[in-house]
Amino acid sequence: MSSSTAPRAVRDVPADGWTLEEPGGAPVYSPADPQSGRALVEWHLHRLGLGPHRLTADSGAGYRIARHVPPPGRLGVCRARTLTEAAWPRGADLCVLVDWSPDPALRRNPHHGTLPPGAEDHWRDRITATARALRSAGYHAEPSPVRCSPRHHASAELLVYRMPPGTARRPAPEPDTMPEPLPPTYERPRWSPERPPAHVVEAALRAAGLPLDGAPGDSAYGQVTVRAITQTVWPPGA
């Protein structure tokens, strides 16, 4: 795709008053700053035509207002998120999660649970094309091994990382080691016999006498915080 910085037409945006804001040069990446990795990948997503477009306009009250819209072409929209370094592929010097959301016209109807025609093909084809585009920018891009579909999920994840020159990427996990997908939140009843994984770990820590973050009192062990992590980076077989 073209990396031209010339303004492009944006659909569903008023023609008057709004200006497409183009990013400047590539952000400087520092492994010590997780947000700099996210910013660099988002800069590349914009250059590839996959990130949201930022539009600004004069509010008429002395300041400017901004809005974000999907890129043109019914490509869906991508956004990068930081990922704890503990979940990075071994040897990676940069790693983020990229969330891809379908084009608004091809998303599941949340009220009726129906899909517009072409939604499943759009989901499959655009995830593949997004991974291919990120690889062209020098990244390794792996769609999540967890099965997901537009019938049950609002977006899909890709693990996007960079390896130092001369370092091989990690091997792809075997299909039979993929984790079973957790039920989407809206599919669970108000009371569910299956506890979220983080709650299971918290219960085990309490049973072992380890205080959780925010628990009253002092402890020689300090305090422990449990955070849920996306299944995209679960170890094979977990």
C-alpha positions in Angstrom: 0.0 0.0 0.0 1.1 3.6 -0.6 2.8 5.3 2.3 2.1 8.8 0.9 1.3 11.4 3.5 -1.1 13.2 1.1 -4.6 13.7 2.7 -7.0 10.9 1.7 -10.7 10.9 1.4 -12.5 9.6 4.5 -16.0 8.2 4.2 -18.7 9.0 6.6 -17.0 12.3 7.6 -18.5 15.8 7.0 -16.7 17.3 4.0 -16.4 20.8 5.6 -14.4 21.7 8.7 -12.6 18.4 9.3 -8.9 17.9 8.6 -7.1 14.6 8.3 -4.1 14.7 10.8 -1.1 12.9 9.4 1.5 11.5 11.8 5.0 12.8 11.6 8.2 10.7 11.6 8.4 7.3 13.1 8.5 7.3 16.9 11.7 6.4 18.7 11.5 3.0 20.2 13.0 2.3 23.6 12.6 -1.2 25.3 12.5 0.7 28.6 9.2 2.4 27.6 6.4 -0.1 26.7 4.3 2.7 25.2 7.0 3.5 22.7 6.6 0.1 21.1 2.9 0.5 20.9 3.3 3.9 19.3 5.8 2.6 16.7 3.4 -0.2 15.7 0.5 2.2 15.5 2.6 4.5 13.3 3.2 1.6 10.9 -0.5 0.7 11.0 -1.4 4.2 9.9 1.2 4.1 7.2 -0.2 0.8 6.0 -3.7 2.3 5.9 -5.0 0.0 8.7 -5.1 2.3 11.7 -7.9 4.8 12.6 -7.8 8.2 11.0 -7.6 11.1 13.4 -9.7 14.1 12.2 -9.5 17.5 13.8 -11.8 20.6 13.5 -12.2 24.0 15.0 -14.8 23.9 17.7 -15.7 27.5 17.2 -14.9 28.2 20.9 -11.2 28.7 20.6 -10.0 25.1 20.7 -9.9 22.1 18.3 -11.9 18.9 18.6 -10.9 15.5 17.4 -12.5 12.2 16.3 -11.3 8.9 15.0 -12.8 7.1 12.1 -12.0 3.8 10.4 -9.8 3.9 7.3 -11.6 3.9 3.9 -12.0 0.7 1.9 -13.8 -1.6 4.4 -10.5 -2.9 5.8 -11.6 -2.9 9.4 -9.5 -0.9 11.9 -6.4 -1.9 13.9 -5.2 -0.6 17.3 -2.0 -1.7 19.2 -1.9 -2.4 22.9 1.1 -3.0 25.2 1.8 -6.5 26.4 3.7 -7.5 29.6 7.2 -8.5 28.7 6.7 -11.8 30.5 4.5 -12.9 27.6 6.8 -11.9 24.8 8.3 -14.6 22.5 11.8 -15.5 23.7 14.4 -13.2 22.2 11.9 -10.5 20.9 13.0 -6.9 21.3 9.5 -5.5 20.8 6.1 -7.0 21.2 2.5 -5.8 21.3 -1.0 -7.0 20.7 -2.9 -5.6 17.8 -6.7 -5.6 18.0 -8.5 -5.8 14.6 -12.2 -4.9 14.5 -14.4 -5.4 11.5 -15.7 -2.6 9.3 -18.7 -1.1 11.0 -21.0 -2.2 8.1 -19.9 -5.8 8.6 -20.2 -6.2 12.4 -22.6 -8.4 14.3 -25.9 -6.8 15.2 -25.7 -6.7 19.0 -29.5 -6.5 19.4 -30.5 -9.4 17.1 -27.3 -11.5 17.0 -27.3 -11.5 13.2 -24.4 -11.0 10.8 -24.6 -9.0 7.5 -23.8 -10.9 4.3 -20.1 -11.3 3.8 -19.2 -10.7 7.4 -17.4 -14.1 7.9 -15.4 -13.8 4.7 -14.5 -10.2 5.7 -13.3 -11.5 9.1 -11.2 -14.3 7.7 -9.7 -12.4 4.7 -8.9 -9.2 6.6 -7.1 -10.9 9.5 -4.9 -12.7 6.9 -4.3 -9.5 5.0 -3.5 -7.6 8.2 -0.9 -10.1 9.2 0.7 -10.0 5.7 0.8 -6.2 5.8 2.5 -6.1 9.2 5.1 -8.6 8.0 5.8 -6.3 5.0 6.7 -3.6 7.6 9.3 -5.9 9.2 7.3 -7.5 12.0 6.3 -11.1 12.8 2.5 -11.1 13.0 0.6 -14.1 14.3 -3.2 -14.2 14.4 -4.4 -15.5 17.7 -4.4 -19.3 17.9 -7.7 -19.2 19.8 -10.7 -19.8 17.6 -12.9 -16.8 17.3 -15.5 -15.6 14.9 -17.7 -12.6 14.2 -20.7 -14.6 15.4 -19.4 -14.5 19.0 -16.6 -11.9 19.2 -16.3 -8.2 18.5 -12.6 -8.3 17.4 -9.6 -10.5 16.8 -6.1 -10.3 18.2 -2.7 -10.6 16.5 0.6 -11.0 18.3 3.0 -8.6 16.6 6.7 -8.7 17.5 10.2 -8.0 16.2 13.3 -10.2 16.5 16.9 -8.9 16.5 18.7 -9.4 13.1 19.8 -13.0 12.7 17.4 -14.4 15.3 14.9 -17.0 14.2 11.2 -16.5 15.0 9.6 -18.9 17.4 8.0 -22.1 15.9 4.3 -22.0 15.4 2.3 -24.0 18.1 0.9 -27.4 17.1 -2.9 -27.3 16.4 -3.7 -29.8 19.2 -2.1 -27.6 21.8 -4.3 -24.5 21.2 -6.3 -23.4 24.2 -10.0 -23.8 24.2 -11.6 -20.4 23.9 -13.3 -19.0 27.0 -17.0 -18.2 26.5 -17.5 -14.6 25.4 -18.9 -12.6 28.4 -22.3 -12.1 26.9 -22.8 -15.8 26.4 -22.3 -16.6 30.1 -25.3 -16.6 32.4 -25.5 -14.1 35.3 -24.2 -16.9 37.5 -21.6 -19.2 36.0 -20.1 -22.3 37.6 -16.9 -21.6 35.7 -14.8 -19.0 37.5 -12.5 -16.7 35.5 -8.8 -18.0 35.5 -7.6 -15.0 37.6 -10.2 -15.8 40.3 -9.0 -19.4 40.5 -5.4 -18.3 41.0 -6.5 -15.7 43.6 -8.3 -18.4 45.6 -5.2 -20.6 45.5 -3.0 -17.7 46.8 -5.4 -17.0 49.6 -5.4 -20.7 50.6 -1.6 -20.6 50.7 -1.7 -17.6 53.1 -0.4 -15.1 50.6 -2.1 -11.6 50.8 -3.5 -10.1 47.7 -3.1 -6.6 46.7 -5.4 -4.4 48.7 -5.9 -6.9 51.5 -5.8 -5.2 55.0 -2.9 -5.8 57.3 0.9 -6.3 56.9 2.7 -9.4 55.8 6.3 -10.5 55.6 5.5 -11.8 52.1 4.4 -8.4 50.8 1.3 -8.4 48.6 0.5 -10.2 45.4 -1.5 -8.9 42.4 -3.2 -11.2 39.9 -3.9 -10.0 36.4 -5.8 -11.8 33.7 -3.9 -12.2 30.4 -5.2 -12.8 26.9 -5.4 -16.4 25.7 -3.5 -15.3 22.6 -0.2 -15.7 24.6 -1.1 -18.7 26.8 1.6 -21.4 26.7 0.8 -24.3 24.4 -1.4 -26.9 26.2 -2.4 -24.5 29.0 
